[in-house]
Amino acid sequence: MIPETDLYAAAFFLADHASVENGKIYMNGGFWNQMQFATFPATATFSIVGVINVPWQAHNQLHKFEVIFTDADGHPFDGAFSGEFQITPAQGAPVGEPFLMPIAANANGFVFQAPGHYSAQLLVNGNELGRWGFRVNSTASPDGGAPGGGTPGGAGSGPADIPRF
């Protein structure tokens, strides 16, 4: 069990769209780990979602968070973002009660140079609290044509052709 004296990611994942309103996360199309593109470089729009458990001992302190993206070799690439947060308990909050800090950010026009495996990493105060791996796939056949060698939408271009990892 994770001690309540540590910050930890209660959740960290990708979604089609997400936002934080009134301390709640509203999202569509979450928890996926595959993207498909016909050509590269490919541009994508998606959201990064996290929920950080902030224990009582970490309230009233400034915390820095960062989300970075890495390739399969662990090399970071463009698209990182960062911010700060500080939790101040509401008056009357029970002593010792942790707080859930939701975060959501939109990655608009995010560029992938090639198919491959990538990761999003959530760091708080320099410590990795979460990692979400995902795969970027090419839908083009090796000869550069449509999947399955046919025409787009023809035989071999359906969901059964999406690689499963």
HELIX and SHEET records of a PDB file:
HELIX    1   1 TRP A   56  ALA A   58  5                                   3    
HELIX    2   2 PRO A  147  GLY A  149  5                                   3    
HELIX    3   3 PRO A  159  ASP A  161  5                                   3    
SHEET    1   A 4 LYS A  24  GLY A  30  0                                        
SHEET    2   A 4 TYR A   8  GLU A  21 -1                                        
SHEET    3   A 4 ALA A  42  VAL A  54 -1                                        
SHEET    4   A 4 PHE A  99  PHE A 112 -1                                        
SHEET    1   B 5 GLN A  34  PHE A  37  0                                        
SHEET    2   B 5 ASN A 127  SER A 138  1                                        
SHEET    3   B 5 GLY A 116  VAL A 124 -1                                        
SHEET    4   B 5 LEU A  62  THR A  70 -1                                        
SHEET    5   B 5 PRO A  76  GLN A  86 -1                                        
END                                                                             
